[in-house]
Amino acid sequence: MQREEIINLAAGPSTLPQSVLQEAAQGLLNYEGTGIGLTELSHRSPDFTKLTTDLENILRKHLNVPQTHRVLFTQGGGSLQFSAVVMNLLSRHRRLYPDLPEKDRVMDYVVTGNWSSKAIEEAKKLAGPCTVHTVFDGREHSADRKFQAISAAENWKISNNPAFVYYCDNETVDGVQFDGYLSKEGENNERIRFPFHALPRDPSNPTNLVPIVADYSSSFFTRPIPQIEDHAVVFAGAQKNVGPAGLTILLVRQDVLVPQPTNSLYPIPTTLEYATLAKSGSLYNTPPMFSMYVSLLIMRHYESKGGLSAVVAESKIKVEKLYRSLEVGEKKGVFKLRVKDGSRSYMNVTFEVLGEGNEAKFLKEATEKGLRGVKGHRSVGGIRISLYNGVTIEQVDKVVQFVLEFVEKNAS
Ligand SMILES: Cc1ncc(COP(=O)(O)O)c(C=O)c1O
């Protein structure tokens, strides 16, 4: 098979722009005329230091990262951040409220899908005597106990002074996302944005909200981060929209960057401590150099196409086209969209193919047409089509054509 014959709609790692990969292949052999391939350079060389600064600057510029926040690069993926945020944010809370009994230190979790479920389980493992509190669990608001929607903040139980409030912007497995720009106006649909307005102020610094932690693994650099300044930590693995796997990007506010006292009863492993990463300029140990390199090339590629606003505009076109075609199938009894309007993801579109044997038929025919990676996550089944930044409008047009043909053939 040739690359041109395939439309890679996988949930991550996912497709990356071909021109960038070609450029990266060249840099792998000879990085910017140094005669040394990128992965053969020293990570402390001036060439790589410049690359790190350039990557930070381009992210800062397009995401409007405020000066109160550091941009950090590390390894371990979103999964390791499930642990790191617990340790770093509890440490901050202990510094600010040393006399508080440990059981009164609360971590608030908003559970909207598979990934925030995993994050809360990790917090329970690491909490010790501290309390892990579920602010909202999407399963409790659906008839079949599946993640299908996010409800408005009236249903949320937020603690008064939590160590942090955690949410996942886009649930990659379930296809549930905050910010319902997809929902149609005038149809009584709730447009579910993250309810910053419902969060209490931080008693230690009332100009801020209580610390917010957000997992942006599958929506980083797909739209501006709403109220970015109110987040204590934003984290994302690069491998969906920004680059190859291996790189984890962190945006961390200064008040989380205080080193732990050496005699702490609750030590944080050195490589997981945000203060260490910040102090060393993300160079405490060897960073994921190749992934950072490709990510920088990808950022430059998006910059040349008009930056984040162009990415957003393209994304809107792609999701509108795909959801509209699926709605045609839904009206004709061929598909069932999994997620309620208002909480639908614009990155991972999940649905079921109705009727005995029809899902297998859909998958077989999709494969014949060159569509790849559309089988739903093993935990939920069904179909999942991911529309990350690397998927082009032309490719989505082909997907839509396939979907509509399938509907025509299978409508009863
Ligand atoms: C929303 C979200 N969070 C966390 C993760 C885990 O990321 P990683 O595999 O980089 O640890 C993923 C992976 O797909 C994800 O989609």
The ligand as a Gaussian input file, in Angstrom:
#p B3LYP/6-31G(d) Opt

LIG

0 1
 C       -7.136000      12.112000      27.049000
 C       -5.976000      11.202000      27.270000
 N       -5.312000      11.262000      28.442000
 C       -4.266000      10.480000      28.703000
 C       -3.828000       9.559000      27.774000
 C       -2.657000       8.685000      28.093000
 O       -1.594000       9.123000      27.356000
 P       -0.235000       8.331000      27.229000
 O       -0.490000       7.110000      26.422000
 O        0.649000       9.336000      26.550000
 O        0.222000       8.016000      28.608000
 C       -4.462000       9.473000      26.528000
 C       -4.006000       8.509000      25.514000
 O       -4.601000       8.294000      24.498000
 C       -5.562000      10.311000      26.275000
 O       -6.209000      10.265000      25.112000

